[in-house]
């Protein structure tokens, strides 16, 4: 079973699998994204759209927010939630984003980056759609170790889906044309931030 098939078969119960503890950590996580009013935002691997209300609130309802996911059933769940404002949904692979270059101020990968088979290719595509000076953030509501152990315990399709070590993450950012800013690995969150150079 590939990743698309795996997440499609989980889509109908995905939201019920998200604990209240995780949900309670999301506002702080989104605050760390430093999204400003009017920013255009791409949510890569956005799934059922758990971050969309918070992204919309941070960017403002007139701004453009795009939720991209490889699993079409996940996006159907997101659409059913009726997220307000200028929200768009795209069924596509993170390694082949069908959007214009330099279209977004912020690209966020919440709880999705470990599942990208070719992480550098996906980062390169995300860098391409970022405006100069724009930020890319890879984030989770748990530590790197906790996420990696969770995927290993689930096994099967996601058994080897991991967050790379800090040095590797920074190298991946650099290889995709991004400048690494920080990697924060804490018990209740993981945050890796890079910027697209202005020059």
Secondary structure per residue as TSV (DSSP state, phi and psi in degrees):
chain	resnum	aa	ss	phi	psi
A	1	X	-	360.0	128.7
A	2	X	-	-86.1	176.8
A	3	X	H	-64.7	-38.6
A	4	X	H	-60.3	-48.1
A	5	X	H	-63.9	-41.2
A	6	X	H	-60.1	-49.1
A	7	X	H	-76.3	-29.0
A	8	X	H	-61.2	-41.8
A	9	X	H	-74.7	-14.2
A	10	X	H	-96.5	-10.0
A	11	X	H	-56.5	-44.3
A	12	X	H	-63.5	-28.0
A	13	X	H	-112.8	8.6
A	14	X	H	-59.7	-47.3
A	15	X	H	-63.2	-35.1
A	16	X	H	-71.5	-17.4
A	17	X	H	-83.5	-12.4
A	18	X	S	-84.9	116.4
A	19	X	-	-74.5	159.8
A	20	X	H	-62.3	-33.2
A	21	X	H	-61.8	-44.7
A	22	X	H	-64.2	-46.8
A	23	X	H	-58.5	-36.1
A	24	X	H	-69.3	-20.5
A	25	X	H	-86.7	-13.9
A	26	X	H	-66.5	-41.4
A	27	X	H	-57.5	-42.7
A	28	X	H	-64.6	-40.3
A	29	X	H	-62.0	-45.0
A	30	X	H	-67.6	-34.5
A	31	X	H	-60.0	-35.6
A	32	X	T	-68.9	-16.6
A	33	X	T	-74.6	-17.1
A	34	X	T	55.0	46.4
A	35	X	-	-80.1	131.9
A	36	X	-	-107.7	163.3
A	37	X	T	-55.4	130.6
A	38	X	T	90.0	-8.5
A	39	X	-	-65.0	141.4
A	40	X	-	-89.9	135.8
A	41	X	E	-130.4	134.0
A	42	X	E	-113.2	121.0
A	43	X	E	-100.5	101.3
A	44	X	E	-90.7	125.4
A	45	X	T	73.4	36.0
A	46	X	-	-69.2	-12.5
A	47	X	T	55.3	-126.8
A	48	X	T	-83.5	4.6
A	49	X	T	85.2	29.4
A	50	X	T	-59.6	-31.4
A	51	X	T	-85.9	-16.5
A	52	X	H	-56.1	-45.2
A	53	X	H	-59.4	-38.2
A	54	X	H	-72.7	-38.4
A	55	X	H	-64.7	-41.3
A	56	X	H	-63.3	-43.8
A	57	X	H	-63.6	-38.2
A	58	X	H	-71.8	-40.4
A	59	X	H	-88.7	-20.7
A	60	X	-	95.9	146.6
A	61	X	T	-71.1	-15.6
A	62	X	T	-85.4	-16.1
A	63	X	S	-76.5	163.7
A	64	X	E	-94.0	123.8
A	65	X	E	-124.2	129.1
A	66	X	E	-119.2	130.1
A	67	X	E	-106.0	117.3
A	68	X	E	-115.5	133.4
A	69	X	E	-152.3	148.6
A	70	X	S	-77.7	-21.4
A	71	X	-	-98.4	110.2
A	72	X	H	-64.5	-30.5
A	73	X	H	-68.8	-32.6
A	74	X	H	-62.4	-44.8
A	75	X	H	-65.9	-33.8
A	76	X	H	-61.5	-40.7
A	77	X	H	-64.2	-40.9
A	78	X	H	-61.7	-44.3
A	79	X	H	-63.8	-37.0
A	80	X	H	-65.1	-23.6
A	81	X	T	-72.7	-15.1
A	82	X	T	65.5	47.2
A	83	X	-	-63.4	131.9
A	84	X	-	-79.0	171.9
A	85	X	S	79.2	-161.9
A	86	X	E	-84.7	69.1
A	87	X	E	-107.8	132.8
A	88	X	E	-123.9	153.5
A	89	X	E	-126.2	130.7
A	90	X	E	-130.9	125.3
A	91	X	E	-91.3	102.9
A	92	X	-	-160.9	164.6
A	93	X	-	-83.3	139.4
A	94	X	T	-61.5	-22.8
A	95	X	T	-87.6	0.7
A	96	X	S	-150.1	72.9
A	97	X	-	-79.9	118.6
A	98	X	-	-84.5	54.5
A	99	X	S	-134.3	160.4
A	100	X	-	-67.1	152.4
A	101	X	T	-68.0	148.7
A	102	X	T	54.1	46.9
A	103	X	-	-103.4	-11.4
A	104	X	E	-129.6	146.1
A	105	X	E	-84.1	-32.7
A	106	X	E	-138.0	133.8
A	107	X	E	-118.5	127.8
A	108	X	E	-121.6	137.5
A	109	X	E	-118.9	94.2
A	110	X	E	-96.4	119.8
A	111	X	S	58.1	30.5
A	112	X	-	-131.3	-26.1
A	113	X	G	-56.4	-40.4
A	114	X	G	-58.7	-25.0
A	115	X	G	-85.6	-2.1
A	116	X	-	-81.9	117.5
A	117	X	S	-60.5	-42.0
A	118	X	S	-113.5	90.3
A	119	X	H	-66.7	-39.2
A	120	X	H	-67.2	-40.1
A	121	X	H	-63.0	-41.8
A	122	X	H	-64.6	-43.8
A	123	X	H	-62.9	-38.2
A	124	X	H	-63.1	-39.9
A	125	X	H	-67.2	-41.4
A	126	X	H	-65.5	-37.5
A	127	X	H	-64.5	-38.0
A	128	X	H	-60.8	-41.3
A	129	X	H	-83.6	-5.1
A	130	X	E	-80.9	140.5
A	131	X	E	-71.3	156.0
A	132	X	E	-60.0	130.8
A	133	X	E	88.5	-6.0
A	134	X	E	-75.4	159.6
A	135	X	E	-112.6	142.3
A	136	X	E	-114.4	131.4
A	137	X	E	-128.7	124.0
A	138	X	E	-100.6	123.0
A	139	X	E	-145.6	156.4
A	140	X	E	-147.1	161.6
A	141	X	S	-98.9	30.8
A	142	X	S	-157.3	170.4
A	143	X	-	-72.8	164.3
A	144	X	H	-56.2	-47.2
A	145	X	H	-61.5	-43.9
A	146	X	H	-63.0	-43.1
A	147	X	H	-64.2	-46.7
A	148	X	H	-63.2	-40.6
A	149	X	H	-68.2	-36.1
A	150	X	H	-61.0	-48.8
A	151	X	H	-63.7	-39.0
A	152	X	H	-63.3	-39.2
A	153	X	H	-70.3	-32.3
A	154	X	H	-69.1	-39.9
A	155	X	-	75.6	-159.6
A	156	X	G	51.1	-127.5
A	157	X	G	-59.6	-35.1
A	158	X	G	-103.2	7.2
A	159	X	T	-55.5	-36.2
A	160	X	T	-106.5	16.1
A	161	X	-	-85.1	108.1
A	162	X	-	-128.7	158.1
A	163	X	-	-85.5	127.0
A	164	X	-	-67.0	161.2
A	165	X	-	-60.5	158.7
A	166	X	H	-55.3	-46.3
A	167	X	H	-61.7	-40.5
A	168	X	H	-66.9	-40.7
A	169	X	H	-60.8	-45.0
A	170	X	H	-63.7	-39.8
A	171	X	H	-64.5	-38.5
A	172	X	H	-65.4	-42.9
A	173	X	H	-57.1	-49.6
A	174	X	H	-62.2	-40.5
A	175	X	H	-65.8	-23.6
A	176	X	T	-94.0	4.3
A	177	X	T	91.3	14.1
A	178	X	E	-106.6	155.0
A	179	X	E	-100.6	115.9
A	180	X	E	-64.1	135.8
A	181	X	E	-107.1	-51.0
A	182	X	E	-159.0	153.3
A	183	X	E	-129.6	116.2
A	184	X	E	-114.8	119.0
A	185	X	E	-121.2	104.0
A	186	X	E	-125.6	163.7
A	187	X	T	-55.6	-35.7
A	188	X	T	-109.2	9.5
A	189	X	E	-169.5	156.1
A	190	X	E	-131.0	134.0
A	191	X	E	-142.3	120.8
A	192	X	E	-123.6	121.9
A	193	X	E	-121.7	136.2
A	194	X	E	-138.0	159.5
A	195	X	E	-125.7	148.3
A	196	X	E	-86.1	118.9
A	197	X	-	-55.1	142.1
A	198	X	-	-75.1	-26.2
A	199	X	-	-88.8	360.0
